């Protein structure tokens, strides 16, 4: 990270569920709102069935990467950020494979480059998988995540109505 702290970025695994519970417990209400476009309780975010599905992604239709750190005093592992890439089913002609990307960084690690590195790696996965277009939805107020997507050339446009959303599109 920018502060020199070492992290490991890797695909999520089924045994990460307890680490994901701890990760979600450290998120502020604002961070949750910015990612999920509304309030989502800790109980709902850490529901076993939900996390089991996320931690057991199939790596074909979706890829979930985590940034893992270790406490320098205790050696305890923790998830610091999560990046998702989901192939979208609405591609009827199958000539342009589209996927959606999303990032979530714990409050204490925001601004340290984890979102940028996760997105860089998700784009590498997308290219290797033959995905031609990446889309992302974010709130208009979430200027930090908009800046990350802009770094990689995403074209951002506002969507009228609803949650004051911004959609980002990148053709690979």
NORHU-V800383 format. One record per residue. N is the residue number from 0. RES is the residue in one small letter. PHI is phi as a letter, one per 40 degrees, with the letter a starting at -180 (999 if undefined). PSI is psi as a letter, one per 20 degrees, with the letter a starting at -180 (* if undefined). NEAR is the number of other C-alpha atoms within 8 Angstrom. Layout:
n=N res=RES phi=PHI psi=PSI near=NEAR
n=N res=RES phi=PHI psi=PSI near=NEAR
This chain:
n=0 res=x phi=999 psi=r near=9
n=1 res=x phi=d psi=h near=6
n=2 res=x phi=c psi=j near=5
n=3 res=x phi=g psi=i near=5
n=4 res=x phi=c psi=p near=7
n=5 res=x phi=c psi=q near=6
n=6 res=x phi=b psi=q near=9
n=7 res=x phi=b psi=p near=8
n=8 res=x phi=b psi=p near=9
n=9 res=x phi=a psi=r near=8
n=10 res=x phi=c psi=q near=8
n=11 res=x phi=c psi=q near=11
n=12 res=x phi=b psi=q near=7
n=13 res=x phi=d psi=h near=8
n=14 res=x phi=c psi=j near=6
n=15 res=x phi=c psi=i near=9
n=16 res=x phi=d psi=g near=10
n=17 res=x phi=c psi=h near=7
n=18 res=x phi=c psi=h near=10
n=19 res=x phi=c psi=h near=11
n=20 res=x phi=c psi=g near=9
n=21 res=x phi=c psi=g near=10
n=22 res=x phi=d psi=g near=12
n=23 res=x phi=c psi=h near=10
n=24 res=x phi=c psi=i near=7
n=25 res=x phi=c psi=i near=8
n=26 res=x phi=c psi=p near=10
n=27 res=x phi=c psi=r near=7
n=28 res=x phi=d psi=h near=7
n=29 res=x phi=c psi=g near=6
n=30 res=x phi=c psi=g near=10
n=31 res=x phi=c psi=g near=13
n=32 res=x phi=c psi=g near=11
n=33 res=x phi=c psi=h near=12
n=34 res=x phi=c psi=g near=10
n=35 res=x phi=b psi=j near=8
n=36 res=x phi=g psi=k near=10
n=37 res=x phi=i psi=r near=8
n=38 res=x phi=c psi=p near=8
n=39 res=x phi=a psi=o near=9
n=40 res=x phi=c psi=q near=6
n=41 res=x phi=c psi=g near=8
n=42 res=x phi=d psi=g near=6
n=43 res=x phi=c psi=g near=7
n=44 res=x phi=c psi=h near=10
n=45 res=x phi=b psi=j near=11
n=46 res=x phi=d psi=p near=8
n=47 res=x phi=d psi=g near=6
n=48 res=x phi=c psi=g near=6
n=49 res=x phi=c psi=g near=9
n=50 res=x phi=c psi=h near=12
n=51 res=x phi=c psi=g near=10
n=52 res=x phi=c psi=g near=8
n=53 res=x phi=c psi=g near=8
n=54 res=x phi=c psi=i near=13
n=55 res=x phi=b psi=k near=9
n=56 res=x phi=c psi=q near=10
n=57 res=x phi=c psi=i near=7
n=58 res=x phi=g psi=j near=7
n=59 res=x phi=b psi=g near=5
n=60 res=x phi=c psi=i near=7
n=61 res=x phi=a psi=q near=11
n=62 res=x phi=b psi=p near=13
n=63 res=x phi=b psi=p near=14
n=64 res=x phi=b psi=q near=13
n=65 res=x phi=b psi=q near=15
n=66 res=x phi=b psi=o near=14
n=67 res=x phi=b psi=p near=13
n=68 res=x phi=b psi=r near=12
n=69 res=x phi=b psi=p near=10
n=70 res=x phi=c psi=p near=9
n=71 res=x phi=c psi=h near=5
n=72 res=x phi=c psi=g near=4
n=73 res=x phi=b psi=i near=6
n=74 res=x phi=g psi=j near=7
n=75 res=x phi=c psi=p near=6
n=76 res=x phi=c psi=q near=9
n=77 res=x phi=a psi=q near=11
n=78 res=x phi=c psi=p near=13
n=79 res=x phi=b psi=h near=12
n=80 res=x phi=a psi=q near=14
n=81 res=x phi=b psi=p near=13
n=82 res=x phi=b psi=p near=15
n=83 res=x phi=b psi=q near=13
n=84 res=x phi=b psi=o near=13
n=85 res=x phi=b psi=p near=10
n=86 res=x phi=c psi=q near=10
n=87 res=x phi=c psi=p near=9
n=88 res=x phi=c psi=i near=5
n=89 res=x phi=c psi=j near=4
n=90 res=x phi=c psi=n near=10
n=91 res=x phi=c psi=h near=5
n=92 res=x phi=c psi=i near=5
n=93 res=x phi=g psi=j near=6
n=94 res=x phi=c psi=h near=5
n=95 res=x phi=b psi=o near=9
n=96 res=x phi=c psi=p near=12
n=97 res=x phi=b psi=q near=12
n=98 res=x phi=b psi=q near=13
n=99 res=x phi=b psi=p near=12
n=100 res=x phi=b psi=q near=13
n=101 res=x phi=a psi=q near=9
n=102 res=x phi=b psi=q near=13
n=103 res=x phi=a psi=o near=9
n=104 res=x phi=b psi=p near=11
n=105 res=x phi=d psi=q near=12
n=106 res=x phi=d psi=g near=9
n=107 res=x phi=c psi=i near=4
n=108 res=x phi=b psi=j near=10
n=109 res=x phi=c psi=q near=10
n=110 res=x phi=g psi=j near=5
n=111 res=x phi=b psi=j near=8
n=112 res=x phi=g psi=j near=9
n=113 res=x phi=c psi=g near=13
n=114 res=x phi=c psi=g near=14
n=115 res=x phi=c psi=g near=9
n=116 res=x phi=c psi=h near=8
n=117 res=x phi=c psi=g near=15
n=118 res=x phi=c psi=g near=12
n=119 res=x phi=d psi=g near=9
n=120 res=x phi=c psi=h near=8
n=121 res=x phi=c psi=h near=14
n=122 res=x phi=c psi=h near=8
n=123 res=x phi=c psi=g near=8
n=124 res=x phi=c psi=g near=8
n=125 res=x phi=d psi=g near=12
n=126 res=x phi=c psi=g near=10
n=127 res=x phi=c psi=h near=7
n=128 res=x phi=c psi=j near=6
n=129 res=x phi=g psi=k near=7
n=130 res=x phi=c psi=p near=13
n=131 res=x phi=b psi=i near=11
n=132 res=x phi=a psi=p near=12
n=133 res=x phi=b psi=p near=13
n=134 res=x phi=b psi=q near=12
n=135 res=x phi=a psi=q near=10
n=136 res=x phi=b psi=p near=9
n=137 res=x phi=a psi=r near=13
n=138 res=x phi=c psi=q near=11
n=139 res=x phi=d psi=h near=9
n=140 res=x phi=c psi=i near=5
n=141 res=x phi=c psi=m near=9
n=142 res=x phi=c psi=h near=7
n=143 res=x phi=c psi=g near=6
n=144 res=x phi=c psi=h near=10
n=145 res=x phi=c psi=g near=10
n=146 res=x phi=c psi=h near=8
n=147 res=x phi=c psi=g near=10
n=148 res=x phi=c psi=h near=12
n=149 res=x phi=c psi=h near=10
n=150 res=x phi=d psi=h near=7
n=151 res=x phi=c psi=j near=7
n=152 res=x phi=g psi=j near=7
n=153 res=x phi=c psi=p near=10
n=154 res=x phi=c psi=p near=8
n=155 res=x phi=b psi=p near=10
n=156 res=x phi=a psi=q near=7
n=157 res=x phi=c psi=q near=9
n=158 res=x phi=b psi=p near=9
n=159 res=x phi=c psi=q near=6
n=160 res=x phi=g psi=a near=6
n=161 res=x phi=g psi=c near=6
n=162 res=x phi=c psi=j near=6
n=163 res=x phi=f psi=l near=10
n=164 res=x phi=c psi=q near=13
n=165 res=x phi=b psi=p near=12
n=166 res=x phi=b psi=p near=12
n=167 res=x phi=b psi=p near=12
n=168 res=x phi=b psi=p near=11
n=169 res=x phi=b psi=p near=10
n=170 res=x phi=c psi=p near=6
n=171 res=x phi=c psi=* near=7
